[in-house]
């Protein structure tokens, strides 16, 4: 029964992340889960977030199993379930959805209060009779009506959260003012507090909305194909395996594969590609991407909250609630200002015996919104800035940590090398066999293979304009290669083990194969009618900007650069030498990569692990910061990493480090603005140089100043990054001087050299 109350969002050995709306909605569940798990033997750490109802559990596999942890969760949820919590079950199942707070309603309320307050002030100043301010007067009743939400929250904070601050003190001061027949004083207090709360809520919601707009899905209806007929229905009713029709100008509502048609699709939200890309049968597509031209049928693989964009939005919501250590400084400063405000208020009352001066001090120091906003607005703006560049930072904690890291570890394949392998060498000793013939034979045999090396051979055939025909029969030999029949000849394409299986001698090709291996190339043997006719050397090309970015990272404070890979030592060492990295670790299994990271941490270093998010997931979870490259659509990359890059652009690592430091600088400025403006206002208020109303507006204006200062991060651009050459084709990753093996074109319109500066 309890399993319906939480979800396992991600799981790898030693780490599990759960999410439960019960933990989000009920503090009792959250506290019970958090405290109980921390007391379990074998639990290394529990990072919980009550705002989104999630918990990341790190555990020692030797001391406790994942099943034991899940059993404890089942026990907790079952034991704490009570019938009166039925509303939570509705929320979990989707039958009940809490209504978000309306900023418009709050704005209308504040506007109405402002109009009434001005009316009372005018009547008090110019009326023929004094304004009635007793407990049952119109100003007093207005104060009670508009101040009820504030008074209610103050009581709840004391009763439930045991929180005591000047916010509650001011609320109760308003009540005292009413009983003292000072209704206008009370209404001014409530007005200032309502405006301050509105400003804080608006700034927070604006940052959230900025990120939601980047990831928004505007399509509300879809067309499901049933018996050849398109039937309109809400997107929420789509199911996995449905066939969905999408036309020109419409957004794709699901993640899936094209089964019919072709289209030009703008998927910049996912991949960051600057121009729309051509997609046809078999291509993967993502929800939220826009069809510029064409018509397609898609078989749905993920729908609703399971689509890539929906999961990214969920991660963003979590990221906004994940606190950075620098944000805790704001709480400390706020607490100090609260204590100072109480002391100064009491001192002002003793020295001046002037209630209005005391109220001025209280209005300035109460509920120090600017102090709270100093870090939250800056972090939210920075996360929004990163999201615009297809960088998902999962919270202020990781934004702060990435700028302090001093060691970086790169995976090889797909990280410092391009994910698409290429034919690098062709070796032929028979003059009767041309390169054209060798590639034609190999590509034909590999026509139906899904192995990356087969893709490289077929790409080479397209590059050489070879028309690949079908074959009579083929058989995949797992771990060896492919066997096919072409024009009556038996064709073998694979590794040395495949040749030995069929008794084919490698002869002088053996030394050539060894040479290709030392050059970091994977060797493919091609045999026809039991005779070896040639070799094909294939390798993953080093990204053109990899060496430049690594050097830039060194200049940026990275002391050590490591290459961590499961590839052979010969291949890894050659790439490490080309990139001039400090340490190379080869022939590693996923747990070995994690061990390297743990060793670095034990030495007091702060490593970043950069990988493709699949076999590097464990290492990324152990690192100070895990960064997933090319995360578009990858479940493991999104879940395991602290920062996910939707594209495989290394310069974004330097960018997010620069953004981290700029965010810290802005936060420190905000704390300065808050502290000094508060102190100046307190001094002026205690001296009687400003009125309570002016003090309240000073409180509002410095909150706005902090917000506007943080908003500068939305437009932050890195100035020091050297120009980085990007591949002209985002699919094949070819440079301008090379033919594109995917789109088979060299048109200047498609192939233009682009630089990022």
C-alpha positions as a printed Julia matrix, in Angstrom:
757×3 Matrix{Float64}:
   0.0     0.0     0.0
   2.8     2.39    0.9
   4.43    1.97   -2.49
   1.68    4.14   -3.99
   2.79    6.99   -1.74
   6.31    7.44   -3.12
   8.26    6.91   -6.31
  11.8     5.75   -6.92
  13.02    8.48   -9.27
  16.54    7.14   -9.72
  18.63    4.27   -8.43
  22.24    3.17   -8.81
  24.38    1.07   -6.44
  24.92    3.1    -3.27
  22.44    5.83   -4.13
  18.67    6.07   -4.42
  16.38    9.07   -4.88
  12.7     8.96   -3.9
   9.94   11.49   -4.24
   6.61   11.64   -2.43
   3.9    14.26   -2.47
   3.03   13.11    1.04
   6.45   14.3     2.21
   5.81   17.58    0.41
   2.36   18.16    1.86
   2.76   16.74    5.36
   5.69   17.79    7.54
   5.12   14.74    9.77
   5.88   12.34    6.92
   8.92   14.36    5.87
  10.37   14.44    9.4
   9.7    10.75   10.01
  11.36    9.64    6.78
  14.33   11.95    7.23
  15.02   11.08   10.88
  14.44    7.32   10.57
  16.67    6.89    7.54
  19.51    8.81    9.16
  19.4     6.41   12.13
  19.61    3.26    9.95
  22.92    1.42    9.94
  24.75    1.68    6.65
  23.16    5.0     5.64
  25.98    7.41    4.79
  23.87   10.51    4.19
  20.3    11.65    3.57
  19.66   14.89    1.7
  15.99   15.83    2.01
  13.93   18.61    0.48
  10.51   19.29    1.98
   9.6    21.84   -0.68
   9.44   19.18   -3.41
   9.1    16.1    -1.18
  12.29   14.35   -2.24
  15.13   12.53   -0.5
  18.51   11.4    -1.84
  19.84    8.44    0.15
  23.52    7.46    0.04
  24.29    4.07    1.57
  27.05    1.49    2.0
  26.1    -1.6    -0.03
  28.17   -3.82    2.25
  26.15   -2.85    5.33
  22.63   -2.34    4.02
  20.75   -3.32    0.86
  18.43   -1.22   -1.23
  15.59   -3.63   -0.48
  16.1    -3.06    3.25
  15.81    0.69    2.75
  12.64    0.32    0.68
  11.17   -2.03    3.27
  11.78    0.59    5.95
  10.07    3.22    3.77
   7.09    0.91    3.27
   6.87    0.43    7.01
   7.07    4.17    7.68
   4.38    5.16    5.22
   2.06    2.32    6.23
   2.44    3.0     9.94
   1.73    6.71    9.58
  -1.25    6.36    7.23
  -4.57    7.57    8.64
  -7.95    7.9     6.91
  -8.0    11.66    7.36
  -5.01   11.86    5.01
  -7.24   10.86    2.09
  -6.74   14.27    0.47
  -3.04   13.46    0.08
  -3.89   10.24   -1.78
  -5.96   12.28   -4.22
  -3.0    14.51   -4.8
  -0.7    11.53   -5.44
  -3.09    9.89   -7.88
  -3.82   13.15   -9.64
  -7.48   13.42   -8.67
  -6.79   16.43   -6.53
  -4.44   19.28   -7.36
  -3.68   22.12   -4.94
  -4.39   25.57   -6.28
  -1.35   27.83   -6.58
  -1.33   31.11   -4.76
  -2.61   33.98   -6.91
  -0.3    36.98   -7.13
  -3.05   38.88   -8.97
  -5.41   38.4    -6.04
  -2.73   39.65   -3.63
  -2.05   42.66   -5.86
  -5.74   43.57   -5.97
  -5.9    43.25   -2.19
  -2.9    45.54   -1.66
  -4.27   48.04   -4.2
  -7.62   48.14   -2.41
  -5.87   48.6     0.94
  -3.72   51.41   -0.51
  -6.83   53.23   -1.81
  -8.62   52.91    1.55
  -5.5    54.0     3.49
  -5.08   57.12    1.34
  -8.78   57.91    1.85
  -8.42   57.66    5.64
  -5.25   59.8     5.6
  -6.96   62.53    3.57
 -10.02   62.43    5.83
  -7.8    62.57    8.92
  -5.83   65.56    7.58
  -8.67   67.63    6.12
 -11.8    66.36    7.88
 -13.78   68.68   10.12
 -13.95   66.11   12.9
 -11.17   63.83   14.17
 -11.09   60.38   12.56
 -12.57   57.67   14.79
  -9.78   55.1    15.47
 -11.4    52.99   18.19
 -11.49   49.19   18.07
 -14.92   49.19   16.36
 -14.22   52.03   13.92
 -14.09   51.63   10.15
 -10.24   51.96   10.02
  -9.95   49.25   12.73
 -12.31   46.89   10.91
 -10.37   47.5     7.67
  -7.15   46.61    9.47
  -8.64   43.37   10.79
 -10.04   42.39    7.37
  -6.83   42.99    5.39
  -4.5    41.91    8.2
  -6.17   38.56    8.91
  -3.88   36.52    6.54
  -0.78   38.06    8.12
  -2.01   37.51   11.67
  -3.01   33.93   10.84
   0.44   33.15    9.36
   2.17   34.67   12.39
   0.21   32.42   14.76
   0.85   29.33   12.58
   4.6    29.98   12.42
   4.76   30.14   16.2
   2.48   27.14   16.8
   3.76   24.77   14.09
   7.29   25.83   13.16
   8.32   27.4    16.48
   9.6    30.39   14.51
   9.94   33.74   16.25
  10.84   36.85   14.25
  10.05   40.53   13.93
   7.34   39.55   11.42
   5.25   38.08   14.26
   6.27   40.92   16.54
   4.99   43.49   14.03
   1.73   41.6    13.52
   1.04   41.62   17.25
   2.1    45.28   17.43
  -0.73   46.06   15.0
  -3.17   44.34   17.37
  -1.85   46.35   20.3
  -2.24   49.55   18.27
  -5.9    48.69   17.65
  -6.59   48.27   21.37
  -4.8    51.59   21.99
  -7.25   53.26   19.55
  -4.4    53.85   17.05
  -6.17   52.29   14.07
  -4.27   54.37   11.49
  -0.97   53.19   12.91
  -2.21   49.59   12.7
  -3.41   50.0     9.12
  -0.02   51.47    8.08
   1.73   48.45    9.62
  -0.51   45.99    7.8
  -0.15   47.89    4.52
   3.64   47.88    4.66
   3.74   44.17    5.57
   1.32   43.25    2.76
   3.38   45.18    0.21
   6.64   43.6     1.44
   5.18   40.1     1.19
   3.81   40.83   -2.29
   7.22   42.06   -3.51
   8.96   38.95   -2.16
   6.4    36.58   -3.71
   6.49   38.4    -7.04
  10.28   38.27   -7.34
  10.38   34.57   -6.46
   7.57   33.7    -8.86
   9.15   35.76  -11.65
  12.33   33.7   -11.45
  10.35   30.46  -11.47
   8.24   31.66  -14.39
  11.33   32.61  -16.38
  12.54   29.01  -16.18
   9.1    27.51  -16.81
   8.76   29.61  -19.96
  11.99   28.15  -21.28
  10.7    24.64  -20.78
   6.99   25.24  -21.41
   4.75   22.92  -23.39
   2.07   25.04  -25.01
   0.29   22.19  -26.8
  -2.87   21.2   -24.9
  -4.49   18.95  -27.5
  -3.14   16.14  -29.65
  -4.32   13.96  -32.53
  -4.28   10.21  -31.92
  -4.44    8.01  -35.02
  -7.14    5.33  -34.67
  -7.91    3.16  -37.69
  -6.35    5.71  -40.02
  -8.46    8.55  -38.58
  -7.03   11.43  -36.51
  -9.03   11.86  -33.31
  -8.53   15.04  -31.24
  -8.1    14.6   -27.49
  -6.35   16.29  -24.53
  -2.61   15.62  -24.26
  -3.21   14.24  -20.76
  -5.15   11.28  -22.23
  -2.32   10.01  -24.44
  -0.8     6.64  -23.54
   2.45    4.83  -24.33
   2.35    3.11  -27.77
  -0.29    5.52  -29.11
   0.3     6.75  -32.66
   0.17   10.55  -32.66
  -0.13   12.76  -35.74
   1.65   16.14  -35.74
   1.41   18.75  -38.5
   3.3    21.89  -39.57
   3.25   24.59  -36.89
   2.32   22.21  -34.08
   4.37   21.13  -31.08
   5.09   17.47  -30.51
   3.21   16.31  -27.37
   5.17   13.11  -26.55
   8.64   11.58  -26.58
   8.86    8.85  -29.19
  10.0     7.66  -32.63
   8.74    8.68  -36.06
   6.95    5.79  -37.79
   5.64    7.69  -40.82
   6.53   10.87  -42.69
   9.3    13.42  -42.38
   9.62   16.97  -41.07
  11.96   19.81  -40.22
  11.91   20.09  -36.42
  13.13   22.84  -34.12
  14.43   21.04  -31.04
  16.57   23.87  -29.62
  15.0    23.35  -26.17
  16.52   19.86  -26.08
  19.71   19.91  -28.12
  20.58   23.61  -28.35
  20.96   23.36  -32.14
  20.59   26.76  -33.72
  18.74   25.63  -36.85
  15.84   23.18  -37.34
  16.88   19.63  -38.22
  15.46   17.17  -40.75
  13.87   14.08  -39.16
  12.37   11.01  -40.84
  11.21    7.46  -40.05
  13.13    5.98  -37.13
  14.3     9.35  -35.73
  13.76   10.13  -32.05
  11.71   13.24  -31.2
  10.9    15.0   -27.94
   7.85   16.66  -26.47
   7.75   20.42  -26.82
   9.71   20.56  -30.08
   8.12   22.45  -32.97
   7.5    21.19  -36.51
   8.5    23.94  -38.95
   7.58   22.04  -42.05
   6.23   18.54  -42.68
   3.91   15.91  -41.27
   4.75   12.89  -39.1
   3.25   10.03  -37.15
   4.96    9.28  -33.83
   4.78    6.17  -31.67
   4.63    7.48  -28.11
   7.33    6.11  -25.8
   6.93    8.57  -22.93
   3.92   10.73  -22.13
   2.85   13.29  -19.56
   5.17   13.7   -16.6
   7.61   11.1   -17.95
   8.65   13.12  -21.03
  12.1    14.66  -21.09
  10.87   18.25  -20.77
   8.43   17.4   -17.97
  11.21   15.69  -16.03
  13.51   18.63  -16.65
  10.86   21.03  -15.34
  10.5    18.82  -12.26
  14.26   18.98  -11.77
  14.17   22.77  -12.09
  11.47   22.99   -9.43
  13.73   20.94   -7.17
  16.74   23.07   -8.07
  14.98   26.25   -6.97
  14.32   24.63   -3.6
  17.84   23.23   -3.12
  19.67   25.63   -0.88
  23.29   26.64   -1.27
  25.51   27.27    1.78
  25.73   30.93    0.77
  21.93   31.12    1.14
  22.28   30.0     4.77
  24.41   33.1     5.36
  21.26   35.1     4.63
  19.41   33.26    7.4
  22.23   33.99    9.83
  22.29   37.67    8.81
  18.5    37.85    9.04
  18.56   36.4    12.56
  21.2    38.9    13.62
  19.23   41.8    12.17
  16.12   40.55   13.96
  17.91   40.52   17.33
  19.43   43.92   16.55
  15.98   45.27   15.62
  14.48   44.19   18.94
  17.38   45.69   20.92
  17.31   48.98   18.98
  13.49   49.19   19.25
  13.59   48.75   23.02
  16.48   51.23   23.27
  14.6    53.76   21.16
  11.51   53.41   23.35
  13.53   53.88   26.55
  15.49   56.89   25.27
  12.83   58.74   23.27
   9.57   57.33   24.71
   8.19   57.95   21.21
   5.99   55.13   19.89
   6.17   56.42   16.31
   9.98   56.27   16.29
   9.81   52.71   17.61
   7.34   51.76   14.88
   9.64   53.27   12.26
  12.54   51.12   13.47
  10.32   48.04   13.56
   8.98   48.59   10.06
  12.51   48.83    8.68
  13.88   45.83   10.56
  10.81   43.58   10.52
  10.73   40.49    8.32
  13.98   41.42    6.55
  12.76   40.48    3.07
  15.81   41.91    1.33
  18.09   39.7     3.41
  16.11   36.61    2.44
  15.89   37.7    -1.21
  19.62   38.48   -1.41
  20.58   34.9    -2.21
  17.33   33.34   -3.47
  16.78   35.88   -6.25
  20.41   35.68   -7.39
  20.42   31.86   -7.47
  17.08   31.74   -9.29
  18.29   34.25  -11.9
  21.53   32.3   -12.4
  19.66   29.01  -12.86
  17.37   30.7   -15.41
  20.42   32.08  -17.25
  21.97   28.62  -17.4
  18.71   27.04  -18.58
  18.59   29.44  -21.52
  21.91   27.97  -22.64
  20.6    24.42  -22.18
  22.48   23.95  -18.92
  20.38   22.42  -16.14
  21.81   23.27  -12.71
  19.94   21.27  -10.1
  20.18   23.83   -7.34
  22.07   26.63   -5.66
  24.17   24.09   -3.75
  25.7    22.76   -6.99
  25.96   26.21   -8.54
  28.12   27.29   -5.62
  30.19   24.07   -5.51
  31.1    23.98   -9.21
  32.95   27.29   -8.9
  35.03   26.01   -5.98
  36.14   22.72   -7.56
  39.87   22.37   -8.22
  40.14   19.01  -10.05
  38.31   17.84  -13.17
  37.93   14.27  -14.46
  36.79   13.55  -18.03
  35.37   10.37  -19.47
  36.75    9.69  -22.96
  34.09    8.53  -25.4
  31.42   11.13  -26.05
  33.06   13.64  -23.71
  36.52   14.69  -24.93
  35.95   12.71  -28.11
  32.99   13.01  -30.46
  30.22   10.5   -29.9
  30.1     9.65  -33.61
  33.04    7.31  -34.61
  34.72    7.85  -37.99
  36.75    5.84  -40.46
  40.3     7.03  -39.97
  42.42    4.52  -41.95
  42.02    2.01  -44.77
  44.71   -0.66  -45.28
  44.78   -2.76  -48.48
  47.64   -4.93  -49.78
  45.84   -6.32  -52.84
  46.09   -3.93  -55.8
  42.94   -5.43  -57.31
  40.9    -4.17  -54.33
  40.25   -0.43  -54.24
  39.2     1.59  -51.19
  35.87    2.13  -52.9
  35.36   -1.64  -53.25
  36.45   -2.43  -49.66
  34.09    0.14  -48.14
  31.26   -0.99  -50.43
  31.62   -4.61  -49.35
  31.89   -3.72  -45.65
  28.96   -1.25  -45.72
  26.74   -3.75  -47.51
  27.52   -6.45  -44.94
  26.9    -4.0   -42.07
  23.67   -2.64  -43.58
  21.43   -3.83  -40.73
  23.93   -3.61  -37.87
  23.33   -1.12  -35.02
  26.92   -1.2   -33.76
  28.64    2.24  -33.69
  31.51    0.9   -35.84
  28.95   -0.16  -38.45
  27.51    3.36  -38.42
  30.98    4.76  -39.13
  31.45    2.41  -42.11
  28.04    3.31  -43.57
  28.79    7.01  -43.06
  32.06    6.58  -44.94
  30.16    4.9   -47.78
  27.77    7.88  -48.02
  30.76   10.23  -47.93
  32.3     8.36  -50.88
  28.94    8.36  -52.72
  28.76    4.57  -52.68
  25.35    3.09  -53.41
  24.94    0.31  -50.84
  22.79   -2.58  -52.11
  21.04   -5.23  -50.03
  22.47   -8.66  -49.32
  20.95  -12.14  -49.5
  21.45  -13.01  -45.83
  23.26  -11.8   -42.76
  23.99  -12.93  -39.22
  25.21  -10.93  -36.24
  27.89  -12.78  -34.3
  27.8   -11.19  -30.85
  31.14   -9.81  -29.75
  32.75  -10.69  -33.07
  31.1    -8.94  -36.0
  28.86   -9.68  -38.98
  28.6   -12.48  -41.53
  26.74  -11.86  -44.81
  26.24  -13.31  -48.28
  26.75  -10.92  -51.21
  26.59  -12.05  -54.86
  27.41  -15.62  -53.8
  30.44  -14.59  -51.73
  30.67  -15.07  -47.95
  31.61  -11.73  -46.38
  33.02  -11.4   -42.86
  33.34   -7.98  -41.2
  34.54   -7.88  -37.61
  37.44   -8.26  -35.22
  40.41  -10.61  -35.11
  38.42  -13.19  -33.13
  35.91  -13.47  -36.0
  38.75  -14.22  -38.42
  40.11  -16.94  -36.11
  36.65  -18.5   -35.79
  36.6   -19.03  -39.55
  40.26  -20.07  -39.84
  41.33  -16.97  -41.75
  44.99  -16.01  -41.35
  45.75  -12.36  -40.83
  49.29  -12.57  -42.25
  50.94   -9.21  -42.75
  47.66   -7.49  -41.81
  48.43   -8.52  -38.22
  51.22   -5.93  -37.88
  48.99   -3.31  -39.53
  46.29   -4.05  -36.98
  48.77   -3.66  -34.11
  49.91   -0.33  -35.56
  46.32    0.95  -35.83
  45.71   -0.05  -32.22
  48.72    1.95  -31.04
  47.27    4.9   -32.96
  44.11    4.64  -30.88
  41.98    3.12  -33.64
  39.57    0.19  -33.49
  40.44   -2.32  -36.23
  37.77   -3.91  -38.42
  38.87   -6.89  -40.58
  37.09   -7.46  -43.93
  37.23  -10.91  -45.57
  35.63  -12.22  -48.76
  35.38  -15.92  -49.6
  37.65  -16.81  -46.65
  40.41  -14.39  -47.75
  41.32  -11.21  -45.91
  41.04   -8.25  -48.31
  41.66   -5.27  -46.05
  41.46   -3.43  -42.73
  39.4    -0.4   -41.68
  40.65    1.75  -38.79
  37.92    3.61  -36.86
  38.28    6.09  -34.05
  36.37    8.71  -32.15
  37.83   12.07  -33.16
  38.94   14.34  -30.33
  36.64   17.33  -30.08
  38.31   20.27  -31.84
  37.93   22.54  -28.82
  38.84   19.97  -26.12
  42.49   20.95  -25.7
  41.7    24.66  -25.75
  38.98   24.3   -23.1
  41.18   22.14  -20.86
  43.86   24.83  -20.96
  41.24   27.46  -20.18
  40.09   25.41  -17.18
  43.7    25.28  -15.92
  43.86   29.06  -16.12
  40.53   29.16  -14.3
  41.83   27.43  -11.17
  41.72   23.72  -12.04
  44.92   22.2   -10.62
  44.64   18.67  -12.03
  43.02   17.16  -15.13
  42.3    13.4   -15.21
  41.16   11.16  -18.06
  39.06    8.27  -16.71
  37.96    5.64  -19.22
  37.1     1.99  -19.67
  38.99    1.9   -22.99
  42.33    0.2   -23.54
  45.4     1.83  -22.03
  47.09    2.22  -25.45
  44.15    4.22  -26.82
  43.6     6.21  -23.63
  47.27    7.16  -23.21
  47.47    8.47  -26.77
  44.44   10.72  -26.26
  45.74   11.81  -22.86
  49.03   12.81  -24.47
  47.27   14.79  -27.21
  45.15   16.65  -24.66
  48.08   17.11  -22.24
  46.12   15.88  -19.22
  47.92   15.2   -15.95
  46.72   11.67  -15.18
  45.24    8.86  -17.28
  43.22    5.98  -15.79
  42.31    3.25  -18.32
  40.62   -0.18  -18.43
  38.22    0.83  -15.65
  34.82   -0.58  -14.81
  32.14    1.84  -13.5
  32.96    0.97   -9.88
  36.68    1.54  -10.6
  35.9     5.03  -11.91
  34.0     5.74   -8.69
  36.99    4.5    -6.68
  39.26    7.02   -8.46
  36.86    9.83   -7.52
  36.66    8.67   -3.9
  40.47    8.59   -3.69
  40.69   12.18   -4.93
  38.12   13.27   -2.34
  40.02   11.46    0.42
  43.07   13.53   -0.55
  41.11   16.71    0.16
  40.46   17.57   -3.47
  37.15   18.75   -4.95
  36.71   16.84   -8.22
  34.25   17.45  -11.05
  33.32   14.28  -12.97
  32.3    14.9   -16.58
  30.76   11.95  -18.42
  28.01   10.75  -20.69
  25.8     9.78  -17.76
  25.56    6.05  -18.51
  28.63    4.09  -17.36
  29.8     7.22  -15.51
  26.68    7.55  -13.34
  28.26    6.02  -10.24
  31.39    8.17  -10.52
  29.28   11.31  -11.01
  27.24   10.53   -7.9
  30.46   10.22   -5.85
  32.1    13.37   -7.19
  32.03   16.84   -5.64
  30.07   17.8    -8.77
  28.82   15.51  -11.55
  28.31   16.98  -15.02
  26.52   14.99  -17.74
  27.41   15.83  -21.34
  24.83   15.61  -24.13
  22.02   14.93  -21.69
  19.16   15.5   -24.15
  16.82   12.58  -23.59
  19.14   10.53  -21.36
  17.39    9.34  -18.19
  20.62    8.37  -16.45
  22.32   11.66  -17.3
  19.47   13.74  -15.93
  19.12   11.76  -12.72
  22.75   11.07  -11.76
  24.34   14.42  -12.56
  24.26   17.61  -10.5
  24.54   19.64  -13.7
  23.29   18.39  -17.07
  24.33   19.86  -20.43
  21.79   19.24  -23.18
  24.57   19.53  -25.75
  28.12   18.16  -25.86
  29.84   21.54  -25.74
  32.78   21.64  -23.37
  32.87   25.45  -23.18
  29.72   25.31  -21.06
  31.77   23.85  -18.2
  33.86   27.03  -18.13
  30.7    29.08  -18.49
  28.9    27.56  -15.52
  32.02   28.03  -13.35
  32.12   31.71  -14.31
  28.39   32.0   -13.63
  28.96   30.44  -10.2
  31.53   33.04   -9.2
  29.45   35.93  -10.57
  26.45   34.69   -8.58
  28.47   34.66   -5.35
  29.68   38.21   -6.12
  26.11   39.45   -6.67
  24.92   37.78   -3.46
  27.66   39.5    -1.47
  26.62   42.84   -3.01
  23.01   42.13   -2.03
  23.99   41.44    1.56
  25.84   44.76    1.6
  22.83   46.64    0.21
  20.57   45.02    2.82
  22.81   45.57    5.83
  23.79   49.18    5.2
  20.34   50.38    4.11
  18.8    48.77    7.21
  21.34   50.4     9.51
  20.88   53.8     7.85
  17.1    53.53    8.14
  17.28   52.51   11.8
  19.47   55.49   12.66
  17.18   57.92   10.8
  14.08   56.37   12.36
  15.48   56.46   15.9
  16.39   60.14   15.41
  12.85   60.88   14.24
  13.99   62.07   10.8
  11.63   59.73    8.93
   8.05   58.67    9.63
   6.83   55.07   10.07
   5.3    55.17    6.58
   8.62   56.35    5.07
  10.43   53.65    7.01
   8.08   51.05    5.58
   8.68   52.23    2.04
  12.46   52.18    2.65
  11.98   48.53    3.63
  10.21   47.91    0.29
  12.65   49.89   -1.87
  15.78   48.13   -0.67
  14.04   44.79   -1.33
  13.4    45.96   -4.89
  17.04   47.11   -5.16
  18.25   43.64   -4.22
  15.89   42.08   -6.77
  17.02   44.35   -9.6
  20.67   43.72   -8.75
  20.08   39.95   -8.9
  18.23   40.33  -12.2
  21.53   41.36  -13.81
  22.47   37.67  -13.74
  19.76   36.96  -16.32
  21.89   38.8   -18.87
  25.29   37.51  -17.72
  27.68   36.52  -20.52
  31.19   35.17  -20.12
  33.73   37.54  -21.64
  36.99   35.65  -21.09
  36.19   32.41  -22.92
  38.36   32.08  -26.06
  36.67   31.59  -29.41
  35.57   27.98  -29.77
  35.1    26.34  -33.16
  31.83   24.42  -33.28
  31.08   21.58  -35.71
  29.13   22.84  -38.7
  26.74   19.89  -38.57
  25.31   19.25  -35.1
  24.52   15.64  -36.02
  27.71   14.35  -37.63
  29.95   16.87  -35.77
  31.99   17.5   -38.94
  34.09   20.63  -39.35
  33.71   23.09  -42.23
  36.49   21.53  -44.3
  35.01   18.03  -44.04
  32.02   16.57  -45.9
  28.97   15.94  -43.74
  28.13   12.24  -43.66
  24.62   12.81  -42.33
  23.11   15.43  -44.59
  25.53   14.74  -47.49
  25.88   18.39  -48.38
  28.5    21.12  -48.33
  26.15   24.02  -49.0
  27.27   27.21  -47.32
  23.74   27.71  -46.01
  24.08   24.53  -43.96
  27.83   24.59  -43.32
  28.89   27.89  -41.83
  31.73   28.32  -39.4
  30.3    29.42  -36.07
  32.24   30.75  -33.13
  31.23   31.42  -29.56
  33.08   34.2   -27.85
